Every structure is written in C-alpha cells, then in structure tokens.
Amino acid sequence: MRTVVHLLRHGEVDNPDGILYGRLPDFHLSGAGREMAGKVAAYLAGADVVHVVSSPLDRAQETAAPLAEAFALPVHSDGRLIEAANAFEGSRFAVGDGALRRPANWWRLRNPFRPSWGEPYVGIARRMLGAIADARDTAAGHEAVLVSHQLPIWTIRRLVEHRRLWHDPRHRQCGLASLTSLTYEDHRLVAVGYIEPAGPTGPTVPGA
C-alpha cells in the first residue's frame, strides 16, 4: 500500500523588522506568502490528498487554508509540527547578521550539536516522526499534507536520510512553501522527494 506524506513549509511571513519570530503569535503570511500557499494548492490539485494537518502557528494555518479548501477538507492542528523552540525568539538574530560576534550570545552558542540555544534536534525529530506516522496511518493508501516549519522539516529529512542532525543552517534545502515528500510502502519509507511549487526562496526574502 502506497502512502505519501507531504511536509509543506509555510509561505513568506509579514516581518518587516526581521524578528526571529519562532513560536510567537500574530505573525501572519504576507501578500506574497498567500500567493505561495495558493500555488501549492494549485500544484497539488490532481493529488489524492485526504488529510491536512498544520502546526498551530498562524503562518502555518494560513498556508494550509487554501489547500484544505481545494480538497474540501478540515485543517487538523497538531502541536508536534510547531516551530522549534529558540532562545533568541523575539530578537533580531539571523545567519550573517553579525550576532555570532556578540559576546553576550556566546554562552548560548556553546554547543551547536545539541543545539544549546534551543530545542534539541533529537526532540524535534522524535515529535515530527510521531506526527508523520499518525498522518500516514490516517491517510493510508492516499496522501496527506503536514504544514510545518523549516527546521522541523529539515531535521526529519536528515534523520530519514541517515545523516547527522546537526548542520549548517545556510545549507538547508527547505525553501518557503516547499514540499518535502515522504513515500511509504506500508510503513516502509521508499523515497524522499523535494520540490518548490512557488519557486525558489531568495537569500534576502523575509522569513527565509
């Protein structure tokens, strides 16, 4: 029995101040982000989607909405799909912005392998595996879409591809509104696919 679980990253977020928003409420899709969500729904229009699940955060729920509407399905919320916890949430902290050179941040960055600044990679992988397994069983023989966030999706992809979980964030293959698709035969993973239905994410795009 063939089942596909698509992991959909949310679209672009309205974040003009460049805040690391993490799990903060009231960060919504931008106009471009809503267009991205629509493009994903159009791309999957011919798929056999019978189950849609989303992280509880606003940007993920808004990304799921046009897809659920297209398939006349409800959006189920699953806290296991939420963004990773991060000690720098609410601040301006991004790769390349000079934050790594600030002494005040060094103690939080002491262990990149866990990582020391946020939720352990192992914990992220464990909760994502549970959410994926439940969705696979619910959609058995069909397709499911799970809307989540860049780090959780990239972490589970590295796990199923038997790669170490710690990594350089600049090298993640998980663009905005991208689909990472896990194909199962019964409970055995047989393929991992990746596509960007809304186009590639530029390095200066907010929320990337």
C-alpha positions in Angstrom: 0.0 0.0 0.0 1.5 3.3 -1.1 1.1 6.4 1.0 2.6 9.8 0.6 3.1 12.4 3.4 4.0 15.8 2.1 5.8 18.2 4.5 4.9 21.7 3.5 6.8 24.7 4.8 4.7 27.8 5.3 4.8 30.7 2.9 6.5 34.1 3.4 5.7 35.9 6.6 5.0 39.6 7.0 8.0 40.5 9.1 9.4 44.0 8.1 11.5 44.2 11.3 13.4 41.0 10.6 12.4 39.5 14.0 13.2 35.8 14.7 9.5 35.1 15.4 9.8 31.4 16.3 6.6 30.4 18.2 5.4 34.0 18.8 1.7 34.6 17.9 0.4 37.1 15.4 3.0 36.6 12.6 0.9 36.2 9.5 1.6 35.5 5.9 2.5 38.4 3.7 0.7 39.0 0.4 3.4 37.1 -1.4 3.0 34.3 1.2 -0.7 34.0 0.5 0.2 33.7 -3.2 2.7 31.0 -2.4 0.1 29.0 -0.5 -2.3 29.3 -3.5 0.4 28.0 -5.8 1.0 24.9 -3.7 -2.8 24.2 -3.6 -2.8 24.5 -7.4 0.2 22.2 -7.8 -1.4 19.5 -5.7 -4.8 19.9 -7.3 -4.6 16.5 -9.0 -3.2 14.7 -6.0 -5.0 12.2 -3.8 -4.9 14.3 -0.6 -7.4 13.1 2.0 -5.8 14.6 5.2 -4.5 18.1 6.0 -2.7 18.8 9.3 -1.0 22.0 10.4 1.2 23.5 13.1 -0.9 25.7 15.4 1.0 28.8 14.4 -0.8 31.4 12.4 1.5 31.3 9.3 1.2 27.6 9.0 -2.6 27.6 9.5 -2.9 30.3 6.8 -0.7 28.2 4.4 -2.9 25.2 5.0 -6.2 27.0 4.4 -6.3 27.2 0.5 -5.1 23.6 0.3 -7.9 22.4 2.6 -10.4 24.5 0.7 -9.3 23.0 -2.6 -9.9 19.4 -1.3 -12.9 20.3 0.9 -11.1 19.0 4.0 -10.8 20.4 7.5 -7.4 21.6 8.8 -6.4 19.5 11.8 -4.0 21.1 14.2 -1.0 19.2 15.7 1.4 20.8 18.2 4.1 18.3 17.2 4.5 20.2 13.9 5.3 23.5 15.6 8.5 25.6 15.1 11.5 24.6 17.2 11.9 26.5 20.5 14.7 29.1 20.3 16.4 31.2 23.0 16.7 34.1 20.5 13.0 34.3 19.7 11.7 37.9 19.6 15.1 39.3 18.7 17.0 40.1 15.5 19.2 37.1 15.1 20.0 35.6 11.8 22.8 33.8 10.0 25.1 36.5 8.6 23.8 39.5 10.7 26.8 39.7 13.0 25.0 38.2 16.0 27.6 35.4 16.3 30.3 38.0 17.0 28.5 39.5 20.1 30.0 38.2 23.3 26.6 38.3 25.1 25.4 35.5 22.7 28.4 33.2 23.0 27.3 31.2 26.1 24.0 30.2 24.3 26.1 29.0 21.3 28.4 26.8 23.3 27.1 23.5 21.8 26.0 23.6 18.2 25.5 19.8 18.2 22.5 19.8 20.6 21.9 22.8 20.0 22.4 24.8 23.2 20.3 27.7 22.0 17.1 25.8 21.6 15.1 22.6 21.3 17.4 19.6 20.9 17.5 18.1 17.4 16.6 14.7 18.8 13.5 16.1 20.4 12.4 17.8 17.1 12.9 14.6 15.2 11.0 12.5 17.7 7.9 14.7 17.7 7.9 15.0 13.9 8.2 11.2 13.5 5.1 10.8 15.6 3.1 13.4 13.7 4.2 11.8 10.4 3.4 8.3 11.5 -0.1 9.3 12.6 -0.8 11.2 9.4 0.5 8.2 7.3 -1.9 5.8 9.1 -4.8 8.2 8.8 -4.2 8.7 5.0 -3.2 5.1 4.4 -3.2 4.4 0.6 -3.6 8.1 -0.2 -1.8 11.4 0.5 -1.5 13.7 3.5 -0.1 17.2 3.8 1.5 18.4 7.0 2.3 22.1 7.2 5.3 22.9 9.4 8.4 25.0 9.6 11.9 24.9 8.1 13.9 23.4 11.0 11.5 20.6 11.9 11.1 19.6 8.3 14.9 19.7 7.6 15.6 17.8 10.8 13.3 14.9 10.0 14.6 14.8 6.4 18.2 14.5 7.7 17.0 11.7 10.1 15.3 9.6 7.4 18.2 10.1 5.1 20.5 8.8 7.8 22.5 12.0 8.1 23.7 13.6 11.3 21.1 16.1 12.7 23.4 19.0 13.4 24.2 21.0 10.4 24.9 24.5 8.9 21.6 26.4 8.6 22.8 28.1 5.4 22.7 24.8 3.6 19.1 23.7 4.3 17.1 22.6 1.3 13.7 23.8 2.6 12.5 26.9 0.8 9.3 28.8 1.6 6.2 26.9 0.5 8.4 23.9 -0.5 7.2 20.3 -0.4 9.4 17.5 1.1 7.5 14.3 0.2 7.9 11.0 2.0 6.6 8.0 0.1 5.8 4.8 2.0 5.0 1.3 1.0 3.0 0.2 4.0 5.2 1.5 6.8 8.5 1.4 4.9 9.9 4.6 3.6 10.9 4.1 0.0 11.5 7.6 -1.4 12.1 11.2 -0.4 11.3 14.0 -2.8 11.6 17.8 -2.8 10.1 20.5 -4.9 9.4 24.2 -4.8 6.0 24.8 -6.4 6.1 28.6 -5.6 9.6 29.0 -6.9 13.0 29.3 -5.1 13.4 31.3 -1.9 15.9 34.2 -2.4 18.5 34.8 0.3 17.0 38.2 1.2 13.4 37.1 1.4 11.8 37.9 4.8 11.1 34.8 6.8 13.6 32.7 5.0 
